[in-house]
Amino acid sequence: MENKEYKKDGKNKDPSILSYSGLGLQTVLIIGLSTYGGSILDAKYQFETNWFTLFFVLVSVAISMAYTIRVLNKWNSK
């Protein structure tokens, strides 16, 4: 049996494995949807290089990293 610390209201103060899994899935979803959107725009405008896909991937990685850091800091401050 695991030894868990509980708050006074009876809830576990540490995020569960489902919270971490959800955070990872949200990160993959953000990057995946923006990549898909960039590939659609690249197919529509037909540049020699996939500029939209490149731009959206870079922006979505930055957004997902900032989101992950913010959520983890929020979990650690509890």
C-alpha positions as CSV (number, residue, x, y, z in Angstrom):
1,M,0.0,0.0,0.0
2,E,1.2,3.5,-0.8
3,N,1.7,6.1,1.8
4,K,-0.1,9.3,0.6
5,E,-0.4,12.7,2.2
6,Y,-3.9,14.2,2.3
7,K,-5.1,17.7,2.9
8,K,-7.7,18.4,5.5
9,D,-10.5,18.2,3.0
10,G,-9.4,14.6,2.2
11,K,-8.1,15.2,-1.3
12,N,-4.7,14.1,-2.4
13,K,-2.4,17.1,-2.7
14,D,-0.2,15.6,-5.4
15,P,-1.4,15.3,-9.0
16,S,-2.2,11.8,-10.1
17,I,-0.7,9.9,-13.0
18,L,-3.9,10.8,-14.9
19,S,-3.1,14.5,-14.6
20,Y,0.4,14.0,-16.0
21,S,-1.0,11.8,-18.8
22,G,-3.6,14.5,-19.6
23,L,-0.9,17.1,-19.8
24,G,1.1,15.0,-22.2
25,L,-2.0,14.4,-24.4
26,Q,-2.8,18.1,-24.4
27,T,0.8,18.9,-25.6
28,V,0.6,16.3,-28.4
29,L,-2.8,17.7,-29.4
30,I,-1.6,21.3,-29.6
31,I,1.4,20.3,-31.7
32,G,-0.5,17.8,-33.9
33,L,-3.4,20.2,-34.7
34,S,-1.2,23.0,-35.6
35,T,1.0,20.8,-37.8
36,Y,-2.2,19.6,-39.5
37,G,-3.4,23.1,-40.0
38,G,0.0,24.2,-41.4
39,S,0.0,21.3,-43.9
40,I,-3.5,22.2,-45.1
41,L,-2.3,25.8,-45.7
42,D,0.8,24.6,-47.5
43,A,-1.3,22.4,-49.7
44,K,-3.6,25.4,-50.5
45,Y,-0.9,27.9,-51.3
46,Q,1.7,25.4,-52.7
47,F,5.0,27.1,-51.8
48,E,8.2,25.2,-52.6
49,T,9.0,24.9,-48.9
50,N,6.4,24.1,-46.3
51,W,6.6,27.5,-44.5
52,F,3.2,27.3,-42.9
53,T,3.9,23.9,-41.4
54,L,7.3,25.0,-40.1
55,F,6.0,28.2,-38.6
56,F,3.0,26.5,-36.9
57,V,5.2,23.7,-35.5
58,L,7.7,26.1,-34.0
59,V,4.9,28.3,-32.5
60,S,3.0,25.3,-31.2
61,V,6.1,23.8,-29.5
62,A,6.7,27.2,-27.8
63,I,3.1,27.4,-26.7
64,S,2.9,23.9,-25.4
65,M,6.2,24.3,-23.5
66,A,4.9,27.5,-21.9
67,Y,1.6,25.8,-21.0
68,T,3.4,22.8,-19.5
69,I,5.7,25.0,-17.4
70,R,2.8,27.0,-16.2
71,V,0.7,23.9,-15.2
72,L,3.7,22.2,-13.5
73,N,4.5,25.4,-11.5
74,K,0.8,25.6,-10.5
75,W,0.9,21.9,-9.3
76,N,4.2,22.5,-7.4
77,S,2.9,25.5,-5.6
78,K,0.0,23.6,-4.1
